[in-house]
């Protein structure tokens, strides 16, 4: 990618389980390529734990336990924390305030028309009882993207409708309150099959909830067992029978992962995938031979990922440190954007706050009372020592005492 100033990349995943091959070819591989080309100024990857709760509200442990697993998957696959800010969504409270403002810019009927939402409602059985948070998650995703002024969003095909909602919200905000946001672009994999990799069963896209996935953390034996059970051509009973390529999951995966050099290494009697497909179509090539070839390719890809995962699992504290530092950096960026949003949308309200503060100070503290706008200055002047803070403000993120306590590492 040619370098363009102020390119900001943001992407992420829900921590509802380990990442799988669909994540890898659908978005993760693109993320790594972007990272290594250095065509950006800022790069964020978010672990969307709060969004995961929209359909896991009764299974909080599932979400909580998978946060660290997803982070390990990222780094094991090749994401470099020195180049990319990895953070947890719930550690950036500004995202939720921005979501609240954006909810006024999109209608319920617009969200209901989102084809991804419609499919996922059916998959989860939410037709009769739909959580508001689940319907609203495209607005939350728009907030995640626009909070960092991101303009490049690596996604799978199923997330493109969410990018469209994000664009609509940005345009609506700009038209109503003034120019704040820029154009957002969803970045799909070049290989079409990678944009929506099918599952092993051949029925749905590969997903954690469908139980039809090969995970990045699967060991060699597990990968082999899954590939050997993958859906192929049900009419290809004998080796001599002509085979069908379309709808054959093994060949779909070969389209996604196979390179010409794999034939030289594992199947030298063929020069490339076209020759292999031609033989299968005319008959004389068995499914087992093709599956074993695919197994070699997938395990070659996953071997270094497994090795890095083992290393990280032995030093999990390092991963927690990465997430903590990433959260601080992400929050600082989101705070800047929230300030811009509030200045654009709530100028009249913000302007009266200093005047009211001066009036209240004189009323309760006399003419000599001082109004502090900097909590650090306040603490220095007063000598207040913070040990434990009990929060009694409706907006914790903007309470100066709370912020002071948080930055001092105190319990809030």
KAMONOR-V45241 format. One line per field, one symbol per residue. ss: DSSP state (~ for helix, > for strand, _ for the rest). A space follows every 50 residues. Layout:
# KAMONOR-V45241
ss: ???
This chain:
# KAMONOR-V45241
ss: _______>>>>>>______>~~~~~~~~~~~~~~~~~____>>>>>>_~~ ~~~~~____~~~~~~~~~~~~~~~~~~_______>>>>~~~__~~~~~~~ ~~~~~__~~~~~__~~~~~~~~~~_______~~~~_~~~~~~~~~~____ _>>>__~~~~~~~~~~~~~~~~~~~~~_______>>>____~~~~__>__ ____>_________>____~~~~~~~~~____________________~~ ~~~~~~~__~~~~~~~______~~~~~~~~~~____~~~~~~~~~~~~~~ ~~~~~~~~~~~~~__~~~~~~~~~~~~~~~~~~~~~~~~~~~~~~_~~~~ ~~~~~~~~~~~~~~~_________~~~~~~~~_____>_______~~~_~ ~~~~~~~___>_
